[in-house]
Amino acid sequence: MKRIRIVVLILCACFVPVAWGQQPASTCSNKWAQFHRYNMRRFNPCEKVLGVNNVGSLALKWSYTPGAPVESSPAVANGVVYIGADSGILYALKASTGAKLWSYRTASGGQDLSSPAIANGVVYYGSIDGRVYALKASTGAKLWTYQTGADVESSPTVVNGVVYIGSDDGSIYALNASTGAKLWSYTTGANVHSSPAVANGVVYVGSQDNNVYALNASTGTLLWSYITGGQVFSSPAVANGVVYVGSDDDNVYALNASTGANLWSYYLSGGYPQYSSPAVANGVVYIGAGDDNVYALTAATGAFLWSYFTSNEVGDSPAVANGVVYVAGYNGVVYALHARTGDELWRYELRGFAVSSSPAVANGVVYVGSTNGNFYAFSLK
């Protein structure tokens, strides 16, 4: 019997992480280095400090005041938090204290909504001046810029030495991460606010022409497109061969990643723009909606699991880590919800200002910005 038990334990240790979308402990990296990570799941399987049993003890660790609304979402890597502000300035802050390490002013001087991505010592960032920026992560020194034809409100995704990003000129771009040289571009029928997800050699992205696109990551060749009933601001998440994405027709869709076939859709209701992007973790899809709710749906079938009412539109995107869903609403409140039940575990009110920045969770700290002109870090007391 002892031998049988040992074999079972070994099998569980080897296969449970794969089934649940986690990485083995030896390769786990507790970073939040892009808006949704490259596959856009907004799930940190490596977070072990915060969980359902202690998240209620979260308290303000530090705050930083850039002096302008913060609608960009944070990225965290190597002890540094990167965040953009509506002043057109990108900040690098020390994750432990919030002390400013450096800042870089783009040419926009205005409402930069793109969220930074960090890869191989470089920060990539889009701006409403129409440029994509590459800055040295340690100093903020400019390495290169690429000029698109209109505002860049999409967030970059960096995979295998390529930067994928959308522009309001209606195109998705693939740029050489080292030089900024254009590798290819694909033109949709309208603005591209959606941030690309990249999985298995395919780029998935939404457009305001109502379509979700799947493009060959190497060439930009169209593989398939799926038309929804409204504009697609939401960024797709890819998990287990399925693309999950929201649309302004108030639905969240599950599409076959290979063919674009509709597997299921769920009507969220609300009648407001569907800005929230789905998070996918452990067989569940989490997404905010214009009807003031956060929803949890079964990833395989779209079956309703639970919803949580926030009292105002939820336009940001949830983040999931260690059994907890973190989300903020336009009512100016940041929430921690039990991922399985939807029960509220913790909340923090940001003085009544809307929150369109999406939370990031790494190393026991929750980071989020607010339109009140502050950027916040929360950790255990």
C-alpha positions in Angstrom: 0.0 0.0 0.0 2.8 2.4 0.8 4.2 1.9 -2.7 0.9 2.6 -4.3 0.5 5.8 -2.3 3.9 7.0 -3.4 3.1 6.4 -7.0 -0.1 8.4 -6.7 1.6 11.3 -5.1 4.2 11.5 -7.8 1.5 11.4 -10.5 -0.4 14.2 -8.8 2.7 16.3 -8.4 3.5 15.9 -12.1 0.0 16.4 -13.6 -2.1 18.6 -11.5 -0.2 21.8 -12.4 -0.6 21.1 -16.1 -4.4 20.4 -15.8 -4.9 23.7 -13.9 -2.8 25.8 -16.2 0.0 26.3 -13.8 3.8 26.2 -14.3 6.0 23.8 -12.4 7.5 25.4 -9.3 11.0 25.2 -10.6 10.1 27.4 -13.6 7.5 29.6 -12.0 8.1 33.3 -12.3 6.1 35.6 -10.1 6.0 38.5 -12.5 3.2 40.5 -14.1 5.3 41.7 -17.0 2.6 42.6 -19.5 -1.1 43.7 -19.4 -2.4 40.2 -19.4 0.8 38.2 -20.0 1.4 37.1 -23.5 -1.7 34.7 -23.5 -3.8 37.4 -21.9 -5.3 35.1 -19.2 -4.6 37.6 -16.4 -3.9 34.7 -14.1 -0.8 34.5 -11.8 -0.4 30.8 -10.9 2.8 31.6 -9.0 1.3 33.8 -6.3 1.5 32.1 -2.9 1.6 34.9 -0.4 -2.0 36.2 -0.8 -4.9 33.8 -0.7 -8.5 33.4 0.5 -7.5 33.0 4.1 -5.4 36.2 4.5 -6.5 38.6 1.8 -8.9 40.3 4.2 -5.8 41.7 6.0 -4.6 43.7 3.0 -3.6 47.2 3.8 -2.1 50.2 1.9 1.6 49.5 1.5 2.4 52.8 -0.3 1.0 55.2 -2.8 2.6 57.3 -5.5 1.1 60.5 -6.9 2.1 61.3 -10.5 -0.3 64.2 -10.5 -2.5 63.0 -13.3 -5.2 60.2 -13.6 -3.8 56.7 -13.9 -5.8 54.7 -16.4 -2.9 52.6 -17.7 -2.5 49.2 -16.0 0.7 48.2 -14.2 3.4 45.8 -15.1 5.8 44.3 -12.5 9.2 42.7 -13.0 12.4 42.4 -11.2 11.4 44.5 -8.2 10.1 47.4 -10.3 6.6 48.6 -11.2 6.0 50.3 -14.5 2.9 52.5 -14.9 1.7 55.2 -17.3 -0.2 58.4 -16.4 -2.5 60.6 -18.4 0.2 63.3 -18.4 2.0 61.2 -21.1 4.6 60.1 -18.6 5.8 56.5 -18.0 7.0 55.8 -14.4 9.3 53.2 -13.0 8.8 52.8 -9.3 10.5 50.6 -6.7 8.1 47.8 -5.9 8.9 47.7 -2.2 8.6 51.4 -1.4 7.1 53.2 -4.4 10.1 55.4 -4.7 10.5 56.8 -8.3 13.5 55.3 -10.1 13.0 57.1 -13.4 10.3 58.6 -15.6 10.0 59.2 -19.4 7.8 61.7 -21.1 6.3 60.7 -24.4 5.5 63.2 -27.1 1.8 63.0 -26.3 1.6 64.9 -23.1 -1.9 63.5 -22.7 -4.1 60.5 -21.9 -1.9 57.5 -22.5 -4.0 54.3 -21.9 -1.6 51.7 -23.1 0.0 49.5 -20.5 3.7 48.7 -20.5 5.3 45.3 -21.2 8.7 44.3 -20.0 10.9 41.7 -21.8 14.6 41.2 -21.8 15.5 44.4 -20.0 13.3 46.6 -22.2 10.0 48.4 -21.5 7.6 48.6 -24.5 4.8 51.2 -24.4 2.2 52.7 -26.7 1.2 56.4 -26.7 -1.6 58.6 -28.1 1.2 60.4 -30.1 0.9 57.3 -32.3 4.3 55.9 -31.3 5.4 52.6 -29.8 8.3 53.2 -27.4 11.1 50.9 -26.4 13.0 52.1 -23.3 15.8 50.6 -21.2 14.1 49.1 -18.2 16.8 50.0 -15.8 17.3 53.7 -16.8 14.4 54.7 -19.0 16.8 55.6 -21.9 15.0 55.5 -25.2 16.1 52.7 -27.5 13.8 53.2 -30.4 10.3 54.4 -31.4 8.0 53.3 -34.2 5.4 55.7 -35.6 1.9 54.3 -36.5 -0.8 56.3 -38.2 -2.9 57.2 -35.2 -3.2 57.0 -31.4 -1.9 53.8 -29.8 -4.3 52.7 -26.9 -3.7 49.0 -27.3 -1.1 47.5 -25.0 1.9 45.7 -26.4 2.5 41.9 -26.2 6.0 40.7 -26.5 6.7 37.1 -27.6 9.9 35.6 -29.1 11.5 38.9 -29.9 8.5 40.4 -31.5 6.2 43.2 -30.2 2.6 42.9 -31.2 0.3 46.0 -30.8 -2.8 47.6 -32.3 -3.3 51.2 -33.4 -6.3 53.5 -34.0 -5.2 53.6 -37.6 -7.0 50.2 -37.8 -3.8 48.1 -38.0 -2.1 45.4 -35.9 1.7 45.6 -36.0 4.5 43.2 -35.5 7.7 44.9 -34.7 11.2 43.6 -34.2 11.7 43.9 -30.4 15.4 44.8 -30.7 15.2 47.4 -33.5 11.6 48.5 -33.9 11.6 47.5 -37.6 8.2 46.6 -38.9 7.9 42.9 -39.7 4.3 43.0 -40.8 1.0 44.8 -40.3 -2.6 43.8 -40.9 -5.3 46.3 -41.5 -8.8 45.8 -40.0 -11.8 48.0 -40.7 -11.6 50.3 -37.6 -9.6 51.3 -34.5 -7.8 48.6 -32.6 -7.9 49.3 -28.8 -7.8 45.6 -28.0 -4.5 44.2 -26.9 -3.2 41.1 -28.8 -3.0 37.7 -27.3 -0.4 35.3 -28.7 -0.6 31.5 -28.4 0.8 28.7 -30.4 2.0 30.9 -33.2 -1.2 32.8 -33.6 -2.1 36.4 -32.8 -5.7 37.0 -31.5 -7.0 40.6 -31.4 -10.3 42.5 -31.5 -11.3 45.5 -33.6 -13.9 48.2 -33.5 -15.1 46.8 -36.8 -16.9 44.2 -34.6 -14.5 41.4 -35.5 -12.1 39.1 -33.6 -9.1 38.2 -35.8 -6.7 35.3 -35.8 -3.4 36.0 -37.6 -0.3 34.0 -38.3 2.2 35.4 -35.8 5.1 35.1 -38.2 3.5 36.6 -41.3 0.4 38.4 -40.3 -1.7 36.2 -42.7 -5.4 36.1 -41.8 -6.3 32.6 -40.5 -9.9 33.4 -39.5 -12.2 36.2 -38.3 -15.4 36.1 -36.3 -17.9 38.9 -36.4 -19.8 39.9 -33.2 -22.7 42.2 -32.9 -20.7 45.1 -31.5 -17.3 46.7 -31.3 -14.5 44.7 -29.7 -12.5 46.8 -27.2 -12.0 43.7 -25.0 -8.7 41.9 -25.2 -8.9 38.1 -26.0 -7.7 35.5 -23.5 -6.5 32.1 -24.8 -6.7 29.0 -22.8 -6.8 25.3 -23.7 -7.5 25.9 -27.4 -10.3 28.5 -26.8 -10.4 32.3 -27.3 -12.5 34.2 -24.8 -13.4 37.8 -25.5 -16.1 40.4 -24.8 -18.0 42.5 -27.2 -20.1 45.7 -27.1 -23.1 43.5 -28.0 -22.9 42.7 -24.3 -21.8 39.1 -24.8 -18.7 37.2 -23.9 -17.7 34.7 -26.5 -15.8 31.4 -26.5 -14.3 30.7 -29.9 -12.4 27.7 -31.2 -8.8 29.0 -31.4 -8.1 27.0 -34.5 -11.2 27.7 -36.5 -13.0 30.7 -34.9 -16.2 28.6 -34.5 -18.5 29.9 -31.8 -18.5 27.4 -28.9 -20.7 29.4 -26.7 -21.7 32.9 -25.8 -23.1 34.4 -22.6 -25.2 37.6 -22.5 -23.8 40.0 -19.8 -26.4 42.8 -20.3 -25.7 46.4 -19.3 -25.8 48.5 -22.5 -22.4 50.1 -21.8 -19.2 49.6 -23.8 -17.6 46.3 -22.9 -14.1 47.4 -22.0 -13.4 44.6 -19.5 -11.3 41.7 -20.7 -11.7 38.2 -19.4 -9.4 36.4 -17.0 -9.2 32.6 -17.2 -8.1 30.4 -14.4 -8.8 26.9 -13.3 -11.6 26.3 -15.7 -13.5 29.6 -15.0 -13.8 32.8 -17.0 -14.1 36.0 -15.0 -15.2 39.3 -16.6 -16.6 42.7 -15.6 -19.7 44.1 -17.3 -21.7 47.4 -17.8 -24.5 46.1 -15.6 -22.2 46.7 -12.6 -21.5 43.0 -12.1 -18.4 40.8 -12.1 -19.3 37.4 -13.6 -17.8 33.9 -13.2 -18.7 31.4 -16.0 -17.7 27.8 -16.6 -15.0 28.0 -19.3 -16.1 24.8 -21.0 -19.8 25.6 -21.4 -20.4 29.3 -20.4 -22.7 28.1 -17.6 -23.3 30.8 -15.0 -21.4 30.2 -11.7 -21.9 33.5 -9.8 -22.0 37.3 -10.1 -21.0 40.1 -7.7 -22.7 43.5 -7.8 -20.4 46.5 -7.4 -23.0 49.4 -7.8 -21.2 50.8 -10.9 -19.9 49.7 -14.3 -16.9 47.4 -14.2 -14.7 48.5 -17.1 -11.4 47.2 -15.9 -10.2 43.6 -16.2 -10.1 41.1 -13.3 -6.9 39.5 -12.1 -6.8 36.1 -10.6 -4.2 34.7 -8.1 -4.3 31.9 -5.6 -8.1 31.5 -5.4 -8.8 35.3 -5.3 -10.3 37.6 -8.0 -9.1 41.2 -7.9 -11.2 43.8 -9.7 -12.0 47.5 -9.5 -15.1 49.4 -10.6 -16.1 52.8 -11.7 -17.4 53.3 -8.2 -13.8 53.8 -7.1 -13.6 50.6 -5.1 -11.0 47.8 -5.4 -12.4 44.3 -4.5 -11.0 40.9 -3.6 -13.5 38.2 -4.3 -13.4 34.5 -3.6 -12.8 32.9 -7.0 -15.0 29.9 -6.3 -18.0 31.6 -4.6 -17.9 35.3 -5.5 -18.0 36.2 -1.8 -16.3 39.6 -1.0 -13.1 39.0 1.0 -11.8 42.6 1.0 -12.4 46.1 -0.4 -10.7 49.4 -0.5 -12.3 52.7 -1.4 -10.3 55.1 -3.5 -12.1 58.3 -2.5 -15.0 57.9 -5.0 -12.9 58.1 -8.2 -13.4 55.7 -11.1 -10.9 52.9 -11.5 -10.2 51.9 -15.1 -6.7 50.7 -14.4 -6.7 46.9 -14.1 -5.0 45.3 -11.1 -1.8 43.3 -11.1 -0.8 40.8 -8.4 2.8 39.7 -7.8 4.8 38.7 -4.8 2.1 39.3 -2.3 1.3 42.8 -3.5 -1.7 44.2 -5.4 -1.0 47.2 -7.7 -3.7 49.4 -9.2 -4.1 53.0 -10.5 -7.0 55.5 -10.1 -8.3 58.5 -11.9 -7.8 60.4 -8.6 -4.2 60.8 -9.7 -2.7 58.1 -7.5 -1.1 54.7 -7.9 -1.5 52.2 -5.1 0.2 49.1 -3.7 -1.5 46.9 -1.1 0.1 44.1 0.9 -0.6 42.2 4.2 -0.4 44.3 7.3 
